[in-house]
């Protein structure tokens, strides 16, 4: 089937990464990372023909990437919001 092709998952990952530029936050970038992980695993030959496992690996990779991106560049829990300029000063 077509989902067994590594290029399909890679194209999906690149398309989701491109769509990330239109969405605020890191919502689609995690899914893009998950799709790229599946593409690499299919290309290496670790994942076979099982679509449910591919979707599960994509979801787990997306969750891990989302948590890593949130830790790296996201919002921290008890950090105060700091304003370094006034919106009325122009």
Residue pairs with C-beta under 8 A, 6 or more apart in sequence:
1 49
1 51
2 8
3 9
3 51
3 54
4 42
4 48
4 49
5 42
6 39
6 40
6 42
6 43
7 39
8 39
9 35
9 36
9 38
9 39
9 42
9 54
9 58
10 35
10 36
10 39
12 32
12 35
12 39
13 32
13 33
13 34
13 35
13 36
13 39
14 32
15 32
16 28
16 29
16 31
16 32
16 35
17 28
17 29
17 32
19 28
20 26
20 27
20 28
20 29
20 32
26 66
26 69
26 70
26 73
26 74
27 66
29 65
29 66
29 69
30 62
30 63
30 65
30 66
30 69
31 58
31 62
33 61
33 62
33 64
33 65
34 57
34 58
34 59
34 60
34 61
34 62
34 63
34 65
35 58
37 57
37 58
37 61
38 47
38 54
38 57
38 58
38 61
41 47
41 57
42 54
47 53
47 54
47 57
